[in-house]
Amino acid sequence: MNFVEELRWRGMLQDIMPGTEELLNKEQVSGYIGFDPTGDSLHVGHLTQIMTLIHFQQAGHKPYALVGGATGMIGDPSFKSAERNLLDEATLQYNVNALKQQLTKFLDFGEGPTDAKMVNNYDWFKDFKFLDFIRDIGKLITVNYMMAKDSVKKRLEGDNGLSFTEFSYQLIQGYDFYYLWKQHNCQVQMGGSDQWGNILTGSEIVRRQDQGSVYGLTTQLIKKADGQKFGKTESGAVWLDPAKTSPYKFYQFWLNATDDDAKNWIKIFTLMSRSEIEALIEEHDQAPHQRLVQKALARDITIRTHSQEDYQMAIKTSEFLFGSGGLEFLNELNDQQVLEVFDGVPQFTISRDKLASGVNILDLLAIDTNVFASKGEARKMLQGGGVSMNRQKLNDIEQQVNTENLINEKYLVLQRGKKNYFLISVS
């Protein structure tokens, strides 16, 4: 597989240094991408770089995933409007371990010639003395060279300026490239388009320190078709950690993509071949309402990020909330999973003792909970057939609800109309 050509047809390639493609086509190469451990989870914005490493490995090369335990202490200023909060060493180490765990789900790690390898730049920076660094490395790159970078210029033009700490970042990341080239024969650095300046600085350090040659390429910044930032929703970032973004919400993020976005993203975020994707898009265009591209995209990336079981649960949850799926699958879930299904749905509690003695449906809807603002409003909606409990229509204003109505012996699922859900749990 021609790695660069693979990125090119998938619409991922942005910049590439001369000679990079020729090198990759000529021999097996080691290359790396850095991941910043400013949090304890990667998010979908990191998936482009993860997919780049996957393609790199599948093309017969050896991928290195660098987790920046040292650079994470500073924070990359590239195209950021303000300086990041600095994290303490213990927090960074926790984040590094969490990111390592996530990356093992995507790449084949081991000791083989194309097996991925994890490295942490804290390991080679922790004993590097400041005076030695500025004497041996600082002298290699001029301030003029560093100031010419677009990422630095933008910060200097802004209101917040740029601290020396962040200004030094490109030197430190540049040394990473030198170290990995020297110690691990990493000849290629890859990254997002905002890393182009840092990659060039690294190549300059290699050239000026040892007269060596290294190479680099960057991937395009992924945006939505309407220009909005990719990976953001109303509730914030879409995380790979299921504790931060449930597999169901993760699945829905991809399923809700527009046709234009889905057609672009299925090339970037899946390993489907060109012919498979072109055939799928052609089939999709014949019946766009079936959302075939979105479903294939959501299935592929949900299984890869989470599991087949999580994907099946996301399907069942979607069918339950938006289709005609029954409540039976809730019986298979533990309390945490039930709460994930109803994440974002208004929730209320009622005491088990009170429910055991029976509660009038109107009191339950308007007094014990706020499903309706008043009993009058609840009565009107009930008599009009607009209220369901556990997927059963209600119309008797005298109905008594008790513990026999509970799902999993703990929950009542109420609907006002078709789409407004409410979860009541007993305590």
Wavefront OBJ file of the C-alpha trace (Angstrom):
o trace
v 0.000 0.000 0.000
v 1.280 3.476 -0.915
v 0.828 5.270 2.398
v 0.911 8.817 1.046
v -1.425 7.971 -1.822
v -3.781 6.375 0.709
v -3.908 9.628 2.699
v -4.283 11.621 -0.496
v -7.368 9.849 -1.880
v -8.961 9.845 1.557
v -8.672 13.643 1.652
v -6.347 13.619 4.653
v -3.041 14.942 3.278
v -2.138 18.602 3.796
v 1.624 19.326 3.602
v 4.504 16.977 2.802
v 8.253 17.578 2.780
v 10.124 16.828 -0.456
v 11.428 13.262 -0.582
v 8.966 11.903 1.996
v 6.817 9.910 -0.412
v 9.859 8.522 -2.221
v 11.389 7.345 1.074
v 8.168 5.652 2.209
v 7.786 3.861 -1.112
v 11.413 2.701 -1.111
v 11.794 1.054 2.313
v 10.231 0.285 5.663
v 10.307 3.445 7.776
v 9.716 4.318 11.428
v 7.579 7.401 12.004
v 5.771 9.038 14.877
v 2.927 11.267 15.958
v 2.742 13.078 19.295
v -0.300 13.153 21.590
v -0.660 15.853 24.225
v -1.735 14.472 27.641
v -3.584 17.578 28.799
v -6.558 15.327 29.649
v -7.120 11.725 30.654
v -8.883 10.854 27.399
v -8.465 11.439 23.704
v -11.454 12.798 21.766
v -12.689 12.436 18.206
v -10.423 15.309 17.157
v -7.492 12.940 17.763
v -8.928 10.233 15.525
v -7.388 11.702 12.367
v -3.909 11.170 13.831
v -4.830 7.721 15.146
v -6.083 6.732 11.688
v -2.862 8.101 10.165
v -0.830 5.763 12.380
v -3.127 2.842 11.504
v -2.598 3.458 7.762
v 1.131 3.871 8.394
v 1.230 0.473 10.106
v -0.905 -1.201 7.444
v 1.471 0.124 4.771
v 4.228 -1.933 6.380
v 5.904 0.832 8.389
v 6.597 1.024 12.140
v 4.482 3.607 14.032
v 5.597 5.323 17.208
v 3.038 7.021 19.431
v 4.740 9.699 21.478
v 2.842 10.716 24.593
v 4.154 14.103 25.669
v 4.728 13.815 29.400
v 7.315 16.611 29.125
v 5.728 18.818 26.455
v 2.395 18.427 28.256
v 3.912 20.387 31.130
v 4.221 23.377 28.797
v 1.339 23.140 26.345
v 1.597 23.618 22.593
v 0.874 27.281 21.750
v 0.175 26.473 18.082
v -2.836 28.553 17.003
v -4.169 28.744 20.585
v -5.531 32.104 21.722
v -4.287 31.824 25.305
v -1.775 29.935 27.400
v -2.908 26.620 28.850
v -3.066 25.831 32.525
v 0.017 23.858 33.525
v -0.608 20.431 35.021
v 1.323 18.872 37.886
v 3.489 15.816 37.312
v 1.121 13.345 39.025
v -1.851 14.459 36.909
v 0.221 14.284 33.735
v 1.416 10.766 34.552
v -2.179 9.659 35.161
v -3.205 11.155 31.816
v -0.263 9.526 30.026
v -1.265 6.074 31.299
v -4.904 6.648 30.286
v -3.906 7.690 26.752
v -1.612 4.678 26.393
v -4.531 2.432 27.273
v -6.758 4.054 24.646
v -4.170 3.866 21.862
v -3.726 0.125 22.367
v -7.304 -0.324 21.111
v -6.360 1.034 17.689
v -2.776 -0.058 17.025
v -0.967 -3.401 17.232
v 1.762 -2.947 19.841
v 4.657 -5.349 20.293
v 8.260 -5.989 19.387
v 7.784 -6.984 15.747
v 9.196 -4.970 12.819
v 5.863 -3.204 12.148
v 4.458 -3.337 15.695
v 3.650 0.013 17.240
v 5.780 1.362 20.064
v 4.841 3.842 22.790
v 7.343 6.433 23.991
v 7.097 9.273 26.515
v 9.324 12.332 26.039
v 9.458 12.829 29.805
v 11.840 9.854 29.839
v 14.545 11.780 27.964
v 13.796 15.250 29.283
v 13.590 14.525 33.028
v 17.400 14.510 33.445
v 18.179 17.076 30.736
v 19.565 20.118 32.562
v 18.301 23.514 31.495
v 21.768 24.967 30.853
v 22.734 21.947 28.769
v 19.562 22.260 26.721
v 19.900 25.945 25.879
v 23.623 25.511 25.161
v 23.393 22.402 22.984
v 19.951 22.754 21.384
v 19.045 26.424 21.774
v 22.057 27.499 19.723
v 20.858 25.487 16.726
v 17.727 27.534 16.011
v 17.668 31.312 15.691
v 15.011 33.484 17.282
v 14.283 34.869 13.800
v 13.471 31.335 12.606
v 11.176 30.711 15.581
v 9.433 34.096 15.241
v 8.663 33.451 11.580
v 6.294 30.578 12.415
v 2.639 31.450 11.777
v 1.608 29.881 15.091
v 3.966 32.230 16.968
v 3.018 35.289 14.915
v -0.677 34.842 15.668
v -0.024 34.695 19.408
v 2.241 37.739 19.339
v -0.445 39.693 17.503
v -3.074 38.727 20.078
v -3.927 40.438 23.351
v -2.385 37.765 25.573
v 1.098 37.628 24.092
v 3.334 34.584 24.371
v 5.338 33.515 27.416
v 8.910 32.274 27.126
v 7.617 28.905 28.367
v 5.381 28.464 25.343
v 7.869 30.112 22.994
v 10.344 27.354 23.896
v 7.826 24.627 22.969
v 8.919 24.278 19.361
v 12.526 23.756 20.478
v 11.474 21.011 22.873
v 9.258 19.274 20.333
v 11.967 19.711 17.738
v 14.390 17.908 20.045
v 11.864 15.050 20.294
v 12.304 14.522 16.554
v 16.084 14.597 16.911
v 16.023 12.133 19.824
v 13.673 9.671 18.107
v 15.711 9.874 14.898
v 18.938 9.291 16.819
v 17.713 6.572 19.204
v 14.919 4.856 17.243
v 15.693 5.743 13.610
v 12.385 7.634 13.288
v 12.767 9.328 9.921
v 9.258 10.752 9.597
v 7.147 12.913 11.883
v 3.438 13.267 11.181
v 0.746 15.446 12.742
v -2.115 17.835 12.202
v -1.686 20.882 9.991
v -0.988 23.035 13.062
v 2.189 20.982 13.676
v 3.912 21.871 10.398
v 6.103 24.532 12.004
v 7.164 22.237 14.840
v 7.998 19.441 12.367
v 10.185 21.809 10.324
v 11.985 22.945 13.481
v 12.742 19.323 14.337
v 14.124 18.682 10.864
v 16.338 21.767 11.219
v 17.745 20.523 14.535
v 18.575 17.152 12.953
v 20.248 18.873 10.014
v 22.250 21.395 12.033
v 23.254 19.039 14.831
v 24.211 15.930 12.824
v 23.798 16.924 9.160
v 21.005 14.314 9.029
v 17.876 14.209 6.887
v 14.390 13.598 8.207
v 10.953 14.021 6.663
v 7.446 15.024 7.607
v 3.852 15.382 6.558
v 0.671 16.806 8.015
v -3.007 16.012 7.715
v -5.790 18.440 6.989
v -7.800 20.111 9.705
v -11.145 18.328 9.714
v -14.141 20.644 9.627
v -17.829 20.179 9.093
v -19.184 21.078 5.683
v -20.737 24.227 7.175
v -17.357 25.353 8.517
v -18.042 24.514 12.162
v -15.379 22.848 14.267
v -15.342 19.072 14.026
v -15.847 17.043 17.212
v -17.864 19.591 19.162
v -21.503 19.220 20.172
v -23.834 21.323 22.285
v -22.704 19.361 25.331
v -18.991 19.724 24.492
v -16.287 17.455 23.093
v -16.990 13.882 21.998
v -14.564 11.727 24.005
v -13.235 8.227 23.340
v -13.599 7.367 27.041
v -17.059 5.762 27.529
v -17.266 7.334 31.005
v -17.083 10.803 29.405
v -19.143 10.156 26.266
v -21.345 7.063 26.372
v -21.067 4.654 23.415
v -24.672 5.555 22.565
v -23.885 9.291 22.361
v -20.674 8.492 20.470
v -22.684 6.446 17.969
v -25.277 9.203 17.615
v -22.574 11.796 16.889
v -21.592 9.932 13.719
v -25.139 8.873 12.833
v -26.315 12.503 12.895
v -23.681 13.678 10.403
v -24.953 15.460 7.309
v -24.672 13.642 3.976
v -21.709 15.802 2.912
v -19.861 15.278 6.195
v -20.564 11.537 6.289
v -19.235 11.086 2.750
v -15.988 12.817 3.749
v -15.672 11.229 7.184
v -16.200 7.659 6.042
v -12.980 7.984 4.022
v -11.069 9.485 6.948
v -12.337 7.481 9.914
v -12.855 3.977 8.520
v -10.613 1.453 6.791
v -13.128 0.714 4.050
v -11.551 0.523 0.616
v -12.061 3.082 -2.111
v -14.284 0.741 -4.131
v -16.389 -0.124 -1.060
v -16.889 3.533 -0.190
v -17.734 4.569 -3.756
v -20.288 1.736 -4.037
v -21.804 2.678 -0.662
v -22.112 6.358 -1.599
v -23.743 5.427 -4.900
v -26.258 3.232 -3.059
v -26.811 5.965 -0.468
v -27.610 8.570 -3.140
v -30.390 6.386 -4.504
v -32.188 6.486 -1.135
v -30.641 9.244 1.046
v -33.382 8.918 3.683
v -31.992 5.514 4.653
v -28.716 7.205 5.743
v -26.615 4.234 4.645
v -23.306 6.126 4.762
v -24.007 7.486 8.250
v -24.949 4.027 9.531
v -21.836 2.397 8.075
v -19.621 5.167 9.464
v -21.196 5.039 12.936
v -20.993 1.252 13.065
v -17.343 1.049 12.016
v -15.947 3.717 14.346
v -18.120 2.741 17.337
v -16.952 -0.884 17.163
v -13.308 0.131 16.746
v -13.407 2.651 19.588
v -15.604 0.665 21.965
v -16.818 -2.864 21.094
v -19.334 -4.889 19.141
v -21.449 -5.162 22.309
v -21.432 -1.389 22.821
v -22.476 -0.913 19.200
v -25.395 -3.325 19.620
v -26.444 -1.493 22.781
v -26.305 1.830 20.933
v -28.556 0.383 18.218
v -31.063 -0.906 20.786
v -31.016 2.415 22.614
v -31.625 4.305 19.372
v -34.476 1.988 18.435
v -35.992 2.462 21.877
v -35.721 6.256 21.980
v -36.497 7.017 18.340
v -38.294 3.966 17.012
v -40.574 1.231 18.192
v -38.057 -0.784 20.182
v -39.468 -2.292 23.352
v -38.381 -1.990 26.941
v -37.137 -5.555 27.192
v -33.507 -4.635 26.642
v -33.544 -2.426 29.766
v -33.888 -5.595 31.805
v -30.422 -6.620 30.620
v -28.801 -3.423 31.910
v -27.320 -2.481 35.256
v -28.186 0.840 36.912
v -25.259 2.707 35.354
v -26.183 1.537 31.857
v -29.830 2.529 32.337
v -28.741 6.020 33.387
v -26.487 6.229 30.304
v -29.452 5.350 28.074
v -31.416 8.226 29.612
v -28.491 10.636 29.839
v -29.862 14.130 29.217
v -33.449 13.042 29.899
v -35.226 14.785 32.846
v -35.108 12.483 35.868
v -37.080 12.342 39.099
v -37.094 10.157 42.204
v -39.913 8.908 44.401
v -39.687 6.869 47.588
v -40.305 3.141 47.272
v -42.634 3.196 50.296
v -44.839 5.860 48.756
v -45.048 4.047 45.440
v -45.729 0.721 47.162
v -48.980 2.085 48.612
v -50.055 3.396 45.186
v -49.927 6.889 43.656
v -52.613 8.440 41.449
v -51.273 9.017 37.942
v -52.123 12.731 37.975
v -50.280 13.200 41.274
v -47.310 11.320 39.874
v -47.210 13.497 36.749
v -47.699 16.910 38.348
v -47.120 16.716 42.129
v -44.429 14.090 42.762
v -42.640 15.055 39.546
v -42.667 17.996 37.129
v -43.550 16.044 33.996
v -46.469 18.504 33.757
v -46.760 21.956 35.305
v -50.216 21.215 36.716
v -52.707 18.405 37.228
v -55.056 20.151 34.806
v -52.473 20.077 32.045
v -51.683 16.416 32.842
v -55.399 15.484 32.765
v -55.907 17.136 29.391
v -52.872 15.418 27.837
v -53.783 12.081 29.417
v -57.348 12.156 28.097
v -56.022 13.117 24.674
v -53.857 9.981 24.537
v -50.591 11.892 24.753
v -49.087 10.155 27.797
v -47.370 6.757 27.934
v -45.797 4.839 30.787
v -43.373 2.044 29.989
v -44.456 2.343 26.357
v -48.146 1.793 27.214
v -50.672 4.537 26.454
v -52.496 5.888 29.517
v -56.005 7.363 29.498
v -57.492 6.597 32.921
v -57.111 9.635 35.208
v -57.933 7.420 38.195
v -55.160 4.921 37.495
v -52.949 3.970 40.435
v -49.244 3.423 39.837
v -47.327 1.125 42.203
v -44.141 -0.935 42.432
v -45.572 -3.600 40.125
v -45.199 -1.109 37.273
v -41.438 -0.747 37.821
v -38.867 -1.817 35.230
v -35.822 -3.516 36.753
v -37.711 -3.057 40.028
v -36.511 0.537 40.035
v -37.647 2.636 37.052
v -40.702 4.123 35.372
v -40.294 5.452 31.832
v -42.792 8.209 31.016
v -43.409 9.848 27.659
v -45.180 13.113 26.978
v -45.966 12.904 23.307
v -43.612 10.772 21.241
v -40.202 12.307 21.896
v -40.273 13.788 25.405
v -38.961 11.180 27.819
v -38.817 11.276 31.615
v -37.203 8.743 33.924
v -38.529 8.168 37.437
v -36.488 6.035 39.802
v -37.370 4.829 43.283
v -35.150 5.486 46.273
l 1 2 3 4 5 6 7 8 9 10 11 12 13 14 15 16 17 18 19 20 21 22 23 24 25 26 27 28 29 30 31 32 33 34 35 36 37 38 39 40 41 42 43 44 45 46 47 48 49 50 51 52 53 54 55 56 57 58 59 60 61 62 63 64 65 66 67 68 69 70 71 72 73 74 75 76 77 78 79 80 81 82 83 84 85 86 87 88 89 90 91 92 93 94 95 96 97 98 99 100 101 102 103 104 105 106 107 108 109 110 111 112 113 114 115 116 117 118 119 120 121 122 123 124 125 126 127 128 129 130 131 132 133 134 135 136 137 138 139 140 141 142 143 144 145 146 147 148 149 150 151 152 153 154 155 156 157 158 159 160 161 162 163 164 165 166 167 168 169 170 171 172 173 174 175 176 177 178 179 180 181 182 183 184 185 186 187 188 189 190 191 192 193 194 195 196 197 198 199 200 201 202 203 204 205 206 207 208 209 210 211 212 213 214 215 216 217 218 219 220 221 222 223 224 225 226 227 228 229 230 231 232 233 234 235 236 237 238 239 240 241 242 243 244 245 246 247 248 249 250 251 252 253 254 255 256 257 258 259 260 261 262 263 264 265 266 267 268 269 270 271 272 273 274 275 276 277 278 279 280 281 282 283 284 285 286 287 288 289 290 291 292 293 294 295 296 297 298 299 300 301 302 303 304 305 306 307 308 309 310 311 312 313 314 315 316 317 318 319 320 321 322 323 324 325 326 327 328 329 330 331 332 333 334 335 336 337 338 339 340 341 342 343 344 345 346 347 348 349 350 351 352 353 354 355 356 357 358 359 360 361 362 363 364 365 366 367 368 369 370 371 372 373 374 375 376 377 378 379 380 381 382 383 384 385 386 387 388 389 390 391 392 393 394 395 396 397 398 399 400 401 402 403 404 405 406 407 408 409 410 411 412 413 414 415 416 417 418 419 420 421 422 423 424 425 426 427
